[in-house]
Amino acid sequence: MTLPSLTTRRLALAPATGDDLDAIWHIWRQPDVRRYLFDDVPVTRERAEEALAAPQASGDQKVGVWTVRPEGAGDRPIVGTVGLLRTTVAAPHDPEFRGTVEVMAAFAPDVWGRGYATEALEAIITFAFGTLGLLRLVAVADMPNEASHRMLERVGFRATGETAGPRYALRTYVLTREMRGP
């Protein structure tokens, strides 16, 4: 199974491909995005390419990255990315997270505050619990990233703890299908 395209009331989500690399790299390397997503390390094009390719290379059909465009966008630019990824950040800090699927969201700063990240996460969470049959998702956010904490809580994640991180302390989160409801 390959990741499907998903739509919401305002957004079109499409599985990211190599053709999207430059647009995604442009978003990921912006200082306000990389500050938390990449621990403020400058993002090279090669690093962005590796991050996009890793889920596909793993052969794990339950993970991947979607591009996000405003609905009806046609050739409108990509405004962000969301993903379901095998735990990377949380697993070394919380052994219970090993082998689980982690959500990720990164949006261009010029579209922050519009609710796009929340709406896109809702779509992939519904897909993860419904189509994929996952029972639990995890998330991690750097402690100073208040916007991410609010977003995760809006979509139903509950904080499970705090731990040291590569650059900032991290707050870990979990969302189960049971917590989400029918």
N, C-alpha and C positions, 0 to 999 in steps of 0.2 A: 504494500500500500504506500503510495506517495502522499505527501501532505496535500490536502485539498485547498482550493481557494475558499475563502470565507467572506461573508458580507455582514455588515451590521447596518443599522439605520443610516449612519453617515460615512461608513468606511468600507473600503475594499482591501482585503488581505490576500496576498498571493505568495505562494512559496518562493523564497528568495532563490535566485539563480546567479550564475556568474555574470550575466548581463547587468545585474543590479549592483555589482560590486562598487563601482565608482560612486554611485548615489549613496549607498550605505556607508562607505568609507568617509564620505563628506560629512555625514551626520555624526558618526562615531568619533571622528577626530576633533570635533568642536570642543573647546576647553570645558564648557559647562556640561557636556555629555561625558567626556572621558574622565572627568574628575572622579566620578563614582564608578562608572562602568568598567573603566580600565585602570583604576587607582591612580589617575592623573599621569599615567605614562603615555607619551605621545604614541599614537596609533599609526603604524606604517600601513601602507597598502597591503603588504604581504601578511601582516598580522590580521587585518580585516579579512583577507582571503582565507587564511587558515581558520578563523573563527566561523566563517560561513561554511567552509568545506567539512569541518569536523563532524557535525551531525550526519551528513550524507556519507562520509567515509566510514563511519562506524557501522553502517548497515542497519542501525536501529531505526525502524520505521515509525517509532513513536516520538521522535524528536526532530526538531528543525526550526528554521527561522522563516518568518513571514515578513514581507514588506507591507507597509501600510500607506494607502493613498486615500484622499477623500473620495467617497462614493461617486460614481459617474465621472471619475477623474480622467478616463481615457489616457492621455499622455501627460496628465498632471504629475508633478514631481512626487517622489516618495517623501513622506513626512516623518517616517519612523519605522521601527522594526519591533516585533514581538517574537518570542520564541518559547519553545518547550525544549529544554536541554538537560542532558544527564548532569547530575549535580557536579559542579566544579568548585564553586567558592565555598559552599556550605559544608560539603562532605569532609574536608580535612578538619573542620572545626566542630562538627557534630556527627559522631559515628552513626547515629540513627538515620542520617540523611543519605548515607552511601547507597547508591543504586536507585535513588528516587529521581523524579523529574522536577526540574526547577523552572520557574517562569522567569522571563527576562523581558524588559521593555526599554527602548531607547528612542526618544523623539527629538527632532530638531527644536532648539530653544524657541524659535519664532512661532511654534504652534503649542507651546506649553500653556496650560490653563484652559484649554478647550475641552478637556475630558476625553481626548482621543486615546490616551494610554489606557485609561480605565475601560473604555468601550472595547478596545482591541483585546485587552486581557480577558474581559468577560467572554468574548467569542472563543478564544483558545482554551479557556477553562471549560466552557460548555463542551467543546470538541474533545478535550482530554477526558472528562468524566463520562461523556456520552459515547461518542464513536470509539474512542480508544479503550474505554472501560477502566481507566486508571482509578485507583481508590484514594490516592493522596498526591498532592503537589506541595512543593516547598518553595520558599523564596528567601532571599537575603537582601538586606539593605544596609548600606553604611549608616552609622548612627547620625551623622550630621545631615543626611539626606531626608529631611522632613517630608518633602513632597512624595517621595517613594513610600514612606511609612503610611501616609494618609491614603495613597492610592491602593496599597495592598490591603489595608483595613476596609476600604470601600468595597472591594470585590470579595471580602469575606475571610481573608487570611487572619490568623491569630498568632500573635507573638509567642514564641516558645522559649526564647532565651537571648542572651548576649554573649559575645565572645570576641577575642582579639581577631583582627583582620590584617591583611597585608599592609594597609595604609591607615585605616580608621577602624575603630571597634565596629562590630557587625551585630545587627539584630536579625535573628532567624525567625521564620514564619512557617506555618503549616496550614493547609486547607485540605479537608477530606471531603469526599463525595457526601458523606453523612452530614457534615457541617453545612454543606451547600444546600441540602434539601432536595426534594423531588424536582 
